[in-house]
Amino acid sequence: MPLTQIQPGSYEAASINTTDLGANVTATYATYAAVAANLTPRITTVNVANSSYTVLDDTAVNTAGGYLVITGANFQSGAIVTIDTTNATSTTFINSTTLRVQTQSRTAGSYNLYVTNPDGGTAIKILGVTYSNTPIWGTAATLSGQVSNTAFAVNISANSDSAVTYSNTTALPAGTTLLANGLFYGTVSIGAETTYSFDVNAIDAELQDTPRTFSLTVTVPPPWITGALWVWGDDTNGQSGLNVPVNTTRSSPVQVGSDTTWTSEQGANGATNGSRIAIKTNNTLWAWGSGTGGILGLNDAINRSSPVQIGTATNWSKVGQGQGGTCFFAIKTDGTLWTWGPSNAVMGLNDAIHHSNNRSSPTQIGTETTWNGIWAGQNVVTATKTDNTLWVWGSGSNGSLGLNDVINRSSPTQVTFSNWSKINVGQFLISIVKTDGTLWMFGGNNIQGVYGNDTAVNVSSPIQIGSSTNWREVWPGQTVCFGVKTDGTAWVWGSSAYGNTGLNDLVSRSSPTQLGSLTTWKSGRIFGGHALAITTSNQLFTWGRNINGMLGDNITYGANRSSPAQVGSATNWQFAQIGGTTTAFALRS
């Protein structure tokens, strides 16, 4: 009769007919049980294996099914392995001590395992096999692009039914670190764009691991554009910088002096309705135009009709001020952030809002030394730090700060938003293009379709606009936006009261509409009914409202243009900015 192993070392026999065993049987029941113990299958170990039946360190099988190597004794050819109440997908007899098993799929948990020989002998291992979900990557293999010499932090993650830890199995990019919790961070310093590949293992508590090869592209920001400064438009407060009597209007571009060391880079320029600041290649800071409220940072409130250096510092890096703004901001190469001008909540100095707190020279905002980007509108300011965090302050009207409320902030407050690539601020509206090419917006007053999402509803936290994933950059104005995609096409939406959408009509658009068929647009600005843009061939185009010579077409007050028209024939325009509603500036290389 077959014997059944109840637990290791314990057996029982069916009733023994001594007649069947023969008349001369002298074996006792205990002796028979001892002999039977050598014939009944025994399970020693159950090891998780791969499809080649190489034993792994995993302590669980994937819930989708997997492979086991069972070792023991007295296995017979044709033995069947059962997990819980279901036979394994396949059982392969290797020899009397080894079975190879392919398991079926099963929900996570631990189950009894049985080995049954053809003669009926059975062994059981209580909770002998555990099923668990192998880590599944939630982070895409292509990580968000980063910029050389700029600190970043990215979380990589995989999902499992137990805790997951992470480790790289090949070298990481120089200057980076991967922590066991999945935080990948550091600063990569390179001289040319480079794409790195490295392998990471996600390992759960059952030692199940899922490898992934990640790629990270690190770009090198373009050098500052250096060249001569040109201006056109109104000169009510000397903001042209031409050192001529005020109220002299220029309806076509005129060079400001003979200096060719003016620079422009993200944030390295700023303009209000009547004031202007800029940086030179030697990192000195200059200002001119209206001095009201100390906005020129020259320790007085005097207008200047030509550029004057602010202090003696030679470590200014970036400056910022948007359309219609009331104070200026600047960042130094040491990562400190500074402001000056008429006092208001936009300054970020945690002041009461009254003019007795005007700053007529640069005043530091806080003590942080990790600021690396600044963009300002009329009543809102956005800044970034080297850890890629995004900060806002100023008026919270209409949810303009993206903090899910309408509360004013008089000092920098962090916005929960990551993976940004390009940021721009209009009068009240903030646009962000993420590293995945999606467009996000918040703030402002969503009238005349300025959000581009086919609604007139304001939002107080960032929302995605459309589903496109190929935006390069978007520049918001007051009630209209201009954007460029990676294919070089230009897109506009919002109000077209003066033809400032450039679509050859006065019809407002509440969603992005392509501007013509040109595929060589590079950058642009749009504000106060005026619009300008530069192509990759460095041609300058303007359109929209034609007063104060703002279109640069030699007509001071004339017909508005509802489609782009080239300004002159020059092909060396590098950067252009609208200074409020009255003056335009540009750099020519």
Buried (B, 14 or more C-beta within 10 A) or exposed (E): EBBBBEEEEEBEEEEBEEEEEEEEEEBEEEEBBEEBBEBBBBBEEBBBBEEEBEBBEBBBBBBEBBBBBBBBBBBBEEBBBBBEEEEBBEBEBBEBEBBBBBBBEBEBBBBBBBBBBEBEBBBBBEEBBBBBBBBEBEBEEEBBBBBBBBBBBBBBBBEBBEEBBBEBEEEBBEBBEBEEEBBBBBBBEBEEEBEBEBBBBBBBBBEBBBEBEBEBBBBBEEEBBBBBBBBBBBBBBBBBBBEBEBEEBBBBBBEBEEBBEBBBBBBBBBBBBBBBBBBBEEBBBBBBBBBBBBBBBBBEBEBBBBBBEBEEBEEBBBBBBBBBBBBBBBBBEEBBBBBBBBBBBBBBBEBEEEEEBBBBBBBEBEEBEBBBBBBBBBBBBBBBBBEBBBBBBBBBBBBBBBBBEBEBBBBBBEBEBBBBBBBBBBBBBBBBBBBBBBBBBBBBBBBBBBBBBEEEEBBBBBBEBBEBEEBBBBBBBBBBBBBBBEEBBBBBBBBBBBBBBBBBEBEBBBBBBEBBEBEBBBBBBBBBBBBBBBBEEBBBBBBBBBBBBBBBBEBBEEEBBBBBBBBEEBEEBBBBBBBBBBBBBBBBE
